[in-house]
Amino acid sequence: MEYSIGRMGRMILLRLDEDEDVLVSLKALSRKERIQNGLFVIIGSLKMGSLVSGAETEDIPVVPIWHHVQDNYEVLGIGNIFQSGDEPQIHLHAALGRGEEFLMGCLRESSKVFLVAEIIVFELLDISGVREKNGITGLSLLKIR
């Protein structure tokens, strides 16, 4: 087990409108506000996005199971922001629902908002986490220094 103890910093309320990209916007906010580490929650709806919901097998390297959505889905998610080199990296797990259809996974690549998405970012201070590419898995994993 590795851990780091820190404290809360700023809280930022972010509203995204039609066609804005969730992941791109969170990266841009992180750069602009110099957020090194953070936690966020999101509610709203997406009209397009790609999720990874597990691996096809337990073999390494991991072969992800992809789901691509093109219609409007309600979204509820939680994620974090940690630096990977000089860049903020967003890790967002979300549940998406439309009618009786339900998907859950790690939102990756593009993600376009339908109508509105509301995000609250909680800045984490004095935390020593970074994302580093793992040579065995090929994934960018959290490393606590």
Secondary structure as a PSIPRED ss2 file (coil, helix, strand):
# PSIPRED VFORMAT (PSIPRED V4.0)

   1 M C   1.000  0.000  0.000
   2 E C   1.000  0.000  0.000
   3 Y C   1.000  0.000  0.000
   4 S C   1.000  0.000  0.000
   5 I C   1.000  0.000  0.000
   6 G C   1.000  0.000  0.000
   7 R E   0.000  0.000  1.000
   8 M E   0.000  0.000  1.000
   9 G E   0.000  0.000  1.000
  10 R E   0.000  0.000  1.000
  11 M E   0.000  0.000  1.000
  12 I E   0.000  0.000  1.000
  13 L E   0.000  0.000  1.000
  14 L E   0.000  0.000  1.000
  15 R E   0.000  0.000  1.000
  16 L E   0.000  0.000  1.000
  17 D E   0.000  0.000  1.000
  18 E C   1.000  0.000  0.000
  19 D C   1.000  0.000  0.000
  20 E C   1.000  0.000  0.000
  21 D E   0.000  0.000  1.000
  22 V H   0.000  1.000  0.000
  23 L H   0.000  1.000  0.000
  24 V H   0.000  1.000  0.000
  25 S H   0.000  1.000  0.000
  26 L H   0.000  1.000  0.000
  27 K H   0.000  1.000  0.000
  28 A H   0.000  1.000  0.000
  29 L H   0.000  1.000  0.000
  30 S H   0.000  1.000  0.000
  31 R H   0.000  1.000  0.000
  32 K H   0.000  1.000  0.000
  33 E C   1.000  0.000  0.000
  34 R C   1.000  0.000  0.000
  35 I C   1.000  0.000  0.000
  36 Q C   1.000  0.000  0.000
  37 N E   0.000  0.000  1.000
  38 G E   0.000  0.000  1.000
  39 L E   0.000  0.000  1.000
  40 F E   0.000  0.000  1.000
  41 V E   0.000  0.000  1.000
  42 I E   0.000  0.000  1.000
  43 I E   0.000  0.000  1.000
  44 G E   0.000  0.000  1.000
  45 S E   0.000  0.000  1.000
  46 L E   0.000  0.000  1.000
  47 K E   0.000  0.000  1.000
  48 M E   0.000  0.000  1.000
  49 G E   0.000  0.000  1.000
  50 S E   0.000  0.000  1.000
  51 L E   0.000  0.000  1.000
  52 V E   0.000  0.000  1.000
  53 S E   0.000  0.000  1.000
  54 G E   0.000  0.000  1.000
  55 A E   0.000  0.000  1.000
  56 E C   1.000  0.000  0.000
  57 T C   1.000  0.000  0.000
  58 E C   1.000  0.000  0.000
  59 D C   1.000  0.000  0.000
  60 I C   1.000  0.000  0.000
  61 P C   1.000  0.000  0.000
  62 V C   1.000  0.000  0.000
  63 V C   1.000  0.000  0.000
  64 P E   0.000  0.000  1.000
  65 I E   0.000  0.000  1.000
  66 W E   0.000  0.000  1.000
  67 H E   0.000  0.000  1.000
  68 H E   0.000  0.000  1.000
  69 V E   0.000  0.000  1.000
  70 Q C   1.000  0.000  0.000
  71 D C   1.000  0.000  0.000
  72 N C   1.000  0.000  0.000
  73 Y E   0.000  0.000  1.000
  74 E E   0.000  0.000  1.000
  75 V E   0.000  0.000  1.000
  76 L E   0.000  0.000  1.000
  77 G E   0.000  0.000  1.000
  78 I E   0.000  0.000  1.000
  79 G E   0.000  0.000  1.000
  80 N E   0.000  0.000  1.000
  81 I E   0.000  0.000  1.000
  82 F E   0.000  0.000  1.000
  83 Q E   0.000  0.000  1.000
  84 S E   0.000  0.000  1.000
  85 G C   1.000  0.000  0.000
  86 D C   1.000  0.000  0.000
  87 E E   0.000  0.000  1.000
  88 P E   0.000  0.000  1.000
  89 Q E   0.000  0.000  1.000
  90 I E   0.000  0.000  1.000
  91 H E   0.000  0.000  1.000
  92 L E   0.000  0.000  1.000
  93 H E   0.000  0.000  1.000
  94 A E   0.000  0.000  1.000
  95 A E   0.000  0.000  1.000
  96 L E   0.000  0.000  1.000
  97 G E   0.000  0.000  1.000
  98 R E   0.000  0.000  1.000
  99 G C   1.000  0.000  0.000
 100 E C   1.000  0.000  0.000
 101 E E   0.000  0.000  1.000
 102 F E   0.000  0.000  1.000
 103 L E   0.000  0.000  1.000
 104 M E   0.000  0.000  1.000
 105 G E   0.000  0.000  1.000
 106 C E   0.000  0.000  1.000
 107 L E   0.000  0.000  1.000
 108 R E   0.000  0.000  1.000
 109 E E   0.000  0.000  1.000
 110 S E   0.000  0.000  1.000
 111 S E   0.000  0.000  1.000
 112 K E   0.000  0.000  1.000
 113 V E   0.000  0.000  1.000
 114 F E   0.000  0.000  1.000
 115 L E   0.000  0.000  1.000
 116 V E   0.000  0.000  1.000
 117 A E   0.000  0.000  1.000
 118 E E   0.000  0.000  1.000
 119 I E   0.000  0.000  1.000
 120 I E   0.000  0.000  1.000
 121 V E   0.000  0.000  1.000
 122 F E   0.000  0.000  1.000
 123 E E   0.000  0.000  1.000
 124 L E   0.000  0.000  1.000
 125 L E   0.000  0.000  1.000
 126 D C   1.000  0.000  0.000
 127 I C   1.000  0.000  0.000
 128 S C   1.000  0.000  0.000
 129 G E   0.000  0.000  1.000
 130 V E   0.000  0.000  1.000
 131 R E   0.000  0.000  1.000
 132 E E   0.000  0.000  1.000
 133 K E   0.000  0.000  1.000
 134 N C   1.000  0.000  0.000
 135 G C   1.000  0.000  0.000
 136 I C   1.000  0.000  0.000
 137 T C   1.000  0.000  0.000
 138 G C   1.000  0.000  0.000
 139 L C   1.000  0.000  0.000
 140 S E   0.000  0.000  1.000
 141 L E   0.000  0.000  1.000
 142 L E   0.000  0.000  1.000
 143 K E   0.000  0.000  1.000
 144 I E   0.000  0.000  1.000
 145 R C   1.000  0.000  0.000
